[in-house]
């Protein structure tokens, strides 16, 4: 009977997977980011944390909503004018976008007879994951004699190598490569020869590279510190030969607070991102806490955020290398965020909720000011509130899903309306 029940649970989870959206579902539904607590997604911010998750598989089924306002508005307009036949109409079956998968494999070099796994070496990789921070530096198109669409990279590979020392200190390295050699694309139509094969044009190839190193080190008996730093480069178009390097440094510490059965977490992040025609500088520091509850977990954090950007030759998301017009944006403000999760009814069922609020001053070209906040309810990982559920099967298989924020109001429009999804994001992990 128990096996039949577990099979039913897995079947329901699989059914949810088929109509869901990707990304880091636990993080998004529990406060939108993992800055102040440890989660498997932190391996992409600090490669040393791969050693915290040995022999670990992770995957996501893809996304129905990528949070691109232009794309969402365009799709919505299509649905209004041609609802029955428009591409991507959610009432018709379609595969979600941008699925990815990966894993971490570890081998102990210690004396297993004494129960000591360290030292330990780890190797990992992931395929098709989009680094959204770097992808945001790509325009939709570039004017090179004609308006040429920038092709999205398709390699999208993460590689990891890590090592854990006898004292528990962890080091890790990470590379990210995403590229597309390019095709002659004009106004969304791929030029092709008489056989229908696209004509390659390296005028608009796309290249993204990132390399970083990370440390996760015991600083004292009750304090662990993290530090990561790295380099990145973004280029699109062989005619735009300039490679402007980007770099970043990130740090945080976990200090045990027995009084709350949790940790105090100070954080510091700085990044300087460059790409042809644009530059971004972001400084973020803050303080948070996390605490283990009875059958649950809670975190709360406050951050100060300073960001400035310059864009030269841009009109919307179109880049013109011959245009010397520069626009400058400056954002200064603070953000408060929280997340909570708890097992309900059964040990294998988790419910989560969380949110974030950014209050900042936005200055444009040093002239006009206005108050700025994160989107209220646009369905992206940047908006205010999220909630979700998780399934934990014997501490091995974990399936985490972000629920559609209107579900309790509309029940997913199961019987009517254009939107039929119940979940918006989902992740699955397996430890072995």
N, C-alpha and C positions, 0 to 999 in steps of 0.2 A: 504493500500500500504506500509506504514511504517513497519507494522508487517511482511509483506512478505519479505521486504528488510532485516530486522534484521534476519529473519529465514535463508535467503540466506547466510548472513555473517556467522552465526553460523554453517551452513552446510559446508561452505568452511573451517572454522577453524577445524571442526571435521574431515574433509577429511585430512587436514594437520596432525592432531594428529596421524592418523593411520600409517603414514610413517615417524615418526620423532624420535628424540633421546631426552633422558631426561636430567635432571639436571636443574640448575637455569638459565633459558634461558635469562631473562632480564640482569642478571649480566654478563653472559658470552659474550653476544653480545655488551655490553656497557662497555668494559674495563677489563673483565675477573675476577674482584673481587669487593666486596662491602666495602672495607676498609674505604673509605672516604665519604660514604653516607649511609643513612638509607634505608634498604630494608628488606623485610620479611625474607630473608635468614639469617639475623643477629641473629635470635632467636637461631640458633645453635652455635653461638659464644658467645652470652650473653643472658642467659635465661630471664633476666629482660625485654628484648625487646618484649617478648610475650605480655606484657601489652599494647604495642603500637598498636597491631593488634587484638583487641577484636572481638570475633565472626567472625572467619576467617577460611575458608577451603582452603587447598592447595593440589595439586596433580600433578603427572607427569606420562606420559604414558610409559616411559621406554626409552632405549637407543639402538641404532644400533652400536654405536662406543664408546667404553669405554676408548680409549686412551692407551691401553696396546700394546706397540710396538711388543712384542713377539707374542701376539695373532693375531694382525693385519697382521704381516708378515706371520704367519702360514696360516691364512685364505687366504691371497693373493696368496701364493704358491699353495694352494689347488685349487683356482679358475683358476690358470694358467694351472695346469695339468689335472683338471677334472671339467671344468667350468660348465657343464650342471648339474652335480649331487652333487657337493660339498656342505657340510653342511654350511648353512649361506650364500649361494650365494644370493646377494642382488637382483638378477632378479627374485627370487621366494619369495612368501609370507612367512614371518616369524614374530612372535611377537617380539617387542623390549625387551631388557633385563632390569632388575632392575627397574620396575615401583614402585612408592611409593605414599602414600597419608597420609594426617593428617589434624588436625584442632585444633583451639583454641576457647574455650567457656568461656565467662565472665559473672559475675553476680554482679550487683551494690549493694553496701551496703549503699549508700548515700541517701540523701533526693531527690528523683526524682522530687518532686513538685517544688523544688527550682532550678532544672536543674543541680544539682551537682551529678555526677555519682560516685565520690570517697568518701570513700574507695571502692575498687573493687577487687574481687578475680577472678583469671583466672586458668583454667585447660586445658591442651592440650596434644596431643600425635601424633605420626607419626609411620607408619608401613612400613618396608622394605627399609628404607633409608640406604644407605651405608655411613658410616663415612670414607671418602677416606683417611684421614690422618692416621687413625688407621689401616685400611685395608692394607695400603701400608707396614705395618710391618709384614704381613703374607707372608711366602715363598710359592712357588708353591708346594714344596715337602720337606720331611725330611727323612734322611737316618737313619732308626732304624732297622738295620739288613737288610732291603730292602728299596728301594726307595719308600716311602709312600706318596701319594698325600695328601696335606693339604685340607680338605673339607672347603668350604666357609660357614660361619655362615648363618643361615636362619631365626633366630628370629628377629633381626634387629629392635628393638623397642626404640623409643624416648618417654620419659615421662616428662611433664612440670607441674610446679605449681608456680603461681605468685600472687603478691599482689601489689596494688597501694594505697599509702597513700593519706590523704587529701591534703597534700602539693604538690602532683604530683610525689613524689619519688616512684620509682618502684624497686621491688626486685623479683627475680625469681630463681628457682632451676630446674635442668635438670638431667636426668639419661639416659644412653644409654646402652643397653644390646644386644649383638649379640653372638650367640653360635651355635655350632653343635657338637653333641655327638660323631660323627665320624662313619665311615664305613671302612671296610677293602678294601682299594683301592690301586691297584698296576698297574702302567703303564696305568692309565686312565680307567682300567676295574674293576668294582665292583664285588668282590667275592660274591657268593650267594649260598644258600642251594638248595636242589632239587626243592623247590617250587619257586625259583627265588627271595627269600627275601634276601636283603643284610645282610651279616654277620657283626655285629657291632664289632668294635675294638677300645677301648678307648686309644690305644697307640697314637692316633692322633686326639683327640678331640680338638676343637677350642673354645676359650672363649675370648670375648672382653667386657670390662666394662669401663664406663666413668661416672663420677658424677661431677657436677659443680654448682656454685652459681654465681649470677650476680646482679649488681646494675646499675640502670639508674637514676641519681640523679640531681636535679637542684642545681648547685653550686653557681650561681649568676643569676641576672635578665636575662642576655643574654647568659648564659653558662650552658650547660648540660654535665655531665661527666658520662662515662661508665667504669665499672670495672667488670671483671669476672675472676674467678680462679677455678681450679678443679684438679681432679685426674683421672688417667686412668690406666688400666692394660690389657696386651695382653699375652695370653698363648696359645700354641698349643702342644698337646700331653700330656697325663697324665704322661708319663715317664719323661717328662721335667717339673719337679715340681716347678722350680723357678719362682716366680712372681716378676718381677722387676717393681716397680711403675713408672708411668709417671706423670708429673704435668705440668701445664701451667698457665700463667697469661696474661691477655689481657686488654688493656685500651685505651680509646680514649675520646676526648672531642669535642663538637660542640659549637663554639663561633660565635655568630651572627656578620656578617659584612654587615651593611646596605649599604655601598658604592657600593657593588656588588650584593646586594639583595641575599646574600648567607651566607656561614659559613666557618670559618677556622677550620681545623680538624687536630690536632696533634694525633699521634697514637704510641702505644708501645705494642709489643707482645714478649713474651718469652715462649718457650716450651722445655721441656726435655723429650724425648720419649724413652722408653725402651721396648725391647722384647727379648726373648731368642736369643742370638747371635748377637744382634745389639743395638746400642744406637745412638740417634740423638739429637743434641742441636741446637736450632734455635733462633736467636735474630733479631728482625725486628722493626725498628722505623722510623718515617718519618713525613711529613707534607703535607697536601693537602687542597684544597678548593673545594667547590661546590657552584653552583649559579643557581637560577631560571631564565630562559630566557622567552621571549615571546613565549608561547605555547611550552616550552621545558625546558631542564635541562642539566647542564654541570658539569663535575668534572675533577680535575687534581690532581695528587699526585706524590710525590717523596719519595723513601724509601731507607734506608741503610739496607743491609741484611748480616748477618754473620751466617754461618751454618757449623757444623762439624758432622761427623758420623764415627762410628767404626762398622765394621762387622767382626765377628769371626766365622769361620767354613762355610763361604758361598762360593759357586761356582755358579756364576750367581744368580738364584733364588732358588737354592737347598741348604738346610741347613744340615750340618753334625755336630752333637754335639761332635763327637770325634776329629774333626779337630780344631787345636788350631791356625791356621793361621789367622792373623788379618790384615785387610785393613782399612786405614784411609783416609777420604776425608775432605777437608776444602774448603769452598766457601766464598769469601768475595767480595762484590760488591754493586751495586745500581740498582734500578729499577725506571723507570718513566712510568706512565700509565695515561690514560684518557678515558673519555666516554662522549657521548652526545646523547640525544634523543629529538625528536621534533614531534609534531602533524603535519601531512600534509593532505591537502585537507579536512579532516573531523576531528571532535573532537575525534572520536573513533579509528582513525588509527594513529599509532606511528611508526616511523622509528628510529633505533638506530645504532650507530657505535662506536667502541672503540678499544683500543689496549694497549699493554704493551711491554717494552723492558728492558731486564735484561742484564747488562754488569758486569761480575765478573771474578775474578781470581780463578781457580780451582787447588788445590794442592792435589796430590795423594801420600800417604805414605811419605810426607815430602821431596820428591825427585823431581818429575816432576811437572811443572806448564804449564797451558795453559789457554787461555781466553775462557770463557764460556758464552753462552747466552741461552735464552729459545728457544724451538723449533720454527722454522720459520713457518711451515705450516703442522702440523701433525693432524689437526682436533681435538685436545684436548683443554681443558680449559687453558692449559699452553702456547699455541702458541701466535703469535704476534697480529693478527687482528681478529676481529669478527664483525658481523653486524646482525641485525635482525629486526623483525617487532612485533607489539603488537596490540591487539584488546581490546578496553575498552568499554564494553557495560553498559552504564548507571552508571558508577562508582561502579558497583557491580561485574560483571563477567569480569575478565581480562585473556586473553590468550596471552602469550609471546613466541615467537619462534626465535631461532637462525637459520639464513639462511646458507645453504652450501656456503662456501667461493668461490667456483668456479661457482656459479649459473649464474652470469652475463656473464661468459665466455662460459659456456656450456649449460645453461638453464636446468641443471640437467640431461643432457643426456636423455631427455624424450623419444626420439625416437630411441636411439642407445646407445651402451656402457653398461658396467656392473653396473654402479651406477645410480639409478633412484630416489634417494631421493632429495627433494628440501630443506627440513628443516633438521637440525641435532639435535636440542634440542628444547624442548618445556615445558612450565609450565603453569598451570592454577590455578587461585585463585578466590574465591567467598567470598564477605563480606555480612553479613546479620545482 
